Amino acid sequence: MPKSPKEMSFKARQRDQLQRQIDEFLSRGGHIRQVPNGASGAPAGGDWRHQHFAPRQAPAGDTSPPPRVPLHHVIATIEARKQARRQKSTRIKARRAPRRKLIYDDFGEPLRWQWVDE
């Protein structure tokens, strides 16, 4: 008897959902291509990690450079945020609680503890 979806593990529910989607795709006339084992998606003729891509070229006959978009307002906004962040960083130091300091005598022997405000 198949388990209810609540009793199935997460992985089993995912697997079941994927199988339903595949069945629905095939019932609507979809086709799944079989790829032979060992086939690679890398381009033929070299190592895909070291492939150099050519920059995009303008259409033939167009020698003018592409128009530049002014972004001065964006830069000004970013700089204003930086300045605001720098000004906030000057925090007032919180007072530290007094701490105990060991007082030594002339011979380097511990003498007593004293509370010190720093």
VEXLO-835584 format. One record per residue: residue in three letters; z, x, y of N, C-alpha, C in turn. Coordinates in steps of 0.001 Angstrom, whole numbers, padded with zeros to 6 digits, always signed. Each point is the difference from the previous one (the first is absolute). Layout:
N
ALAZXYZXYZXY ...
This chain:
118
MET+000000+000850-001175+000000-000850+001175+000000+000898+001241 PRO-000964-000203+000923-000037+000842+001196+001183-000290+000913 LYS+000444+001043+000654+001134-000131+000914-000451-000659+001295 SER+000941-000635+000681-000313-000564+001311-000121+001150+000997 PRO-000690-000206+001126-000167+001091+000971+001321+000584+000499 LYS+001053-000804+000044+001282+000523+000475+000629+000943-001016 GLU-000296-000205-001283+000584+000840-001043-000783+001291-000211 MET-001227+000076+000536-000839+001184-000184+000428+001100+000964 SER-000238+001239-000392+000300+001120+000893-001038+000036+001120 PHE+000296+000753+001032-000918+000099+001140-001353+000530-000454 LYS+000033+001031-000829-001241+000607-000465-000810-000991-000833 ALA+000667-000783-000827-000696-000989-000822-000613-001090+000874 ARG+000722-000414+001054-000557-001009+000916-001229+000551+000719 GLN+000061+001268+000434-001138+000620+000672-001203+000061-000944 ARG+000242+000410-001238-001062+000106-000994-000628-001371-000248 ASP+000838-001041-000110-000472-001359-000234-000829-000499+001185 GLN+000460+000274+001214-000729-000424+001196-001353+000704+000083 LEU-000038+001285-000311-001247+000752+000029-000980-000545-001037 GLN+000497-000320-001179-000871-000547-001042-000573-001350+000425 ARG+000814-000839+000654-000503-001294+000489-001087+000203+001050 GLN+000187+000976+000895-001007+000262+001029-001305+000498-000617 ILE+000094+000841-001018-001202+000500-000676-000725-001151-000683 ASP+000748-000849-000701-000615-001142-000684-000680-000937+000997 GLU+000631-000239+001139-000585-000862+001027-001287+000616+000551 PHE+000004+001311+000232-001183+000695+000507-001158-000119-000987 LEU+000292+000205-001284-001049-000081-001012-000503-001430-000176 SER+000886-000995+000136-000424-001393-000171-000900-000458+001147 ARG+000115+000631+001179-000862-000343+001130-001325+000751-000045 GLY-000238+000733-001079-001275+000698-000144+000060+001455+000391 GLY+001174+000528+000191+000130+001405+000357-000357+000900-001163 HIS-000307+001233+000293-000397+000956-001030+000792+001287+000196 ILE+000469+000582-001081+000746+001257+000050-000877+001079-000605 ARG-000276+001031+000796-000818+001107-000497+000872+000946-000813 GLN-000519+000459-001103+000704+000969-000827-000386+001400+000468 VAL+000983+000839+000233-000230+001369+000437+000358+000912-001164 PRO-000878+000932-000348+000306+000879-001135+001186+000911+000307 ASN+000723+000363-001045+001134+000905+000162-000476+001335+000562 GLY+000766+000559+000901-000321+001298+000571-000908-000068+001206 ALA-000475-001185+000360-000859-000122+001178+000843+000241+001245 SER-000593+000655+000985+000731+000349+001205-000601-000704+001203 GLY+000847-000318+000950-000472-000598+001240-000311+001048+001052 ALA+000244+001271-000319-000268+001078+000950-001500+000207+000129 PRO-000473+000413+001182-001434+000235+000163-000465+001153-000880 ALA-001217-000109-000476-000550+001034-000881-000334+001251+000801 GLY+000143+001140-000630-000442+001240+000622+001070+000728+000776 GLY+001238-000146-000334+000995+000792+000700+001384-000604-000056 ASP+000908+000733+000558+001390-000418+000029+000186-000991+001141 TRP+000449-001184-000284+000121-001050+001018+001068+000310+001029 ARG+000957+000869-000326+001062+000307+000957-000483+000897+001128 HIS-001077+000736-000238-000495+000935+001008-001323-000457+000600 GLN-000250-001276-000047-001246-000529+000524+000100-000109+001520 HIS-001033+000442+000685-000013-000050+001452-000850-001179+000437 PHE+000524-000776+000898-000714-001173+000475-000606+000304+001363 ALA-001228-000418+000190-000683+000215+001272+000512-001012+001015 PRO+000133+000393+001266+000444-000963+001007-001058-001073+000216 ARG+000439-001138+000480-000941-001092+000260-000971+000409+001097 GLN-001220-000407-000182-001014+000347+000981-000449-001259+000727 ALA-000340+000184+001261-000486-001116+000809-001391-000390-000476 PRO-000412-001238+000253-001355-000409-000377-001043+000900+000656 ALA-001146+000105-000639-001068+000865+000517-000415-000454+001394 GLY-000184+000946+000887-000440-000298+001355+001148-000182+000979 ASP+001214-000163-000472+001154-000184+000885+000669+001354+000193 THR-000194+000605+001176+000559+001329+000251+001260-000050+000849 SER+000366-001172+000502+001188-000087+000850+001260-000003-000867 PRO+001065+000626+000493+001247-000006-000774+000596-001407-000009 PRO+000789-000313-000998+000604-001336-000040+000948-000186+001181 PRO+000120-001213+000499+000872-000221+001162+001462+000247-000373 ARG+000727+000582+000929+001419+000269-000236+000823-001182+000487 VAL+001053-000268-000726+000876-001106+000359+001200+000577+000739 PRO+000237-000422+001238+001152+000541+000728+001311-000510-000605 LEU+000891+000925-000301+001280-000349-000609+001174+000492+000834 HIS-000203+000127+001295+001055+000522+000861+001240-000894-000029 HIS-000189-001306-000053+001154-000903-000013+000805+000148-001293 VAL-000678+000283-001109+000703+000194-001269+000811+001289+000050 ILE-000593+001056+000522+000692+001281+000107+001199-000130+000932 ALA-000165-000719+001101+001106-000191+000941+001152-000756-000663 THR-000311-000989-000817+001040-000758-000701+000756+000898-000974 ILE-000722+000821-000740+000638+000903-000964+000889+001005+000720 GLU-000492+000559+001094+000795+000968+000759+001250-000652+000590 ALA-000117-001254+000447+001172-000700+000541+001051-000195-001084 ARG-000437-000316-001215+000951-000145-001112+000697+001319-000293 LYS-000770+001093+000027+000598+001314-000250+001059+000320+001049 GLN-000315-000272+001272+000954+000284+001071+001258-000846-000159 ALA-000171-001265-000356+001160-000880-000181+000874+000508-001142 ARG-000619+000475-001060+000751+000507-001145+000759+001267+000382 ARG-000623+000857+000798+000666+001234+000418+001191-000297+000902 GLN-000116-001008+000851+001096-000330+000899+001163-000625-000757 LYS-000274-000732-001057+001066-000616-000779+000815+001033-000767 SER-000592+001153-000288+000668+000973-000850+001204+000659+000668 THR+000151-000135+001312+001162+000587+000667+001181-000951-000161 ARG+000653+000109-001118+001117-000883-000309+001308+000601+000498 ILE+000932-000861+000258+001335+000443+000377+000731+000337-001291 LYS+000589+001190-000024+000705+000407-001206+001262-000832-000163 ALA+000194-000456-001203+001199-000776-000289+001197+000946-000060 ARG+001124-000485+000432+001207+000825-000068+000389+000202-001448 ARG+000323+001208-000294+000457+000287-001346+001498-000247-000081 ALA+000411-000367-001160+001432-000187-000219+000669+001370-000023 PRO+001259+000075+000376+000684+001292-000058+000027+000527-001435 ARG-000038+001319-000127+000026+000583-001337+001106+001039-000085 ARG+000359+000311-001221+001077+000970-000210-000564+001407-000001 LYS+000715+000911+000661-000400+001395+000041+001188+000840-000452 LEU-000272+000961-000861+001057+000855-000525+000255+001138+000986 ILE+001236+000180+000396+000396+001057+000931+000596+001145-000813 TYR-000470+001231+000296+000462+001185-000717+000914+000825+000898 ASP+000896+000758-000610+000848+000900+000784-000733+001323+000205 ASP+000671+000988+000587-000632+001275+000329-000445+000782-001229 PHE+000569-000298-001142-000325+000741-001215-001028-000725-000866 GLY-000534-001136+000492-001015-000741-000738+000560-000970-001010 GLU+001292-000210+000028+000625-000949-000918-000038-001394+000619 PRO-000251-001044-000805+000004-001363+000543+001379-000348+000546 LEU+000030-000557+001201+001265-000307+000651+000262-001502+000005 ARG-000973-000776+000530+000174-001450+000065-001350-000663+000239 TRP-000023-001309-000174-001171-000809+000317+000182-000583+001387 GLN-001095-000064+000774+000069-000581+001333-001192-000946+000160 TRP+000246-001165+000616-001074-000957+000258-000743+000431+001258 VAL-001344+000072-000089-000814+000489+001106-001060-001041+000337 ASP-000136-000309+001307-001076-000876+000469-001178+000876+000399 GLU-001153-000293-000533-001184+000799+000355-001038-000848+000650 
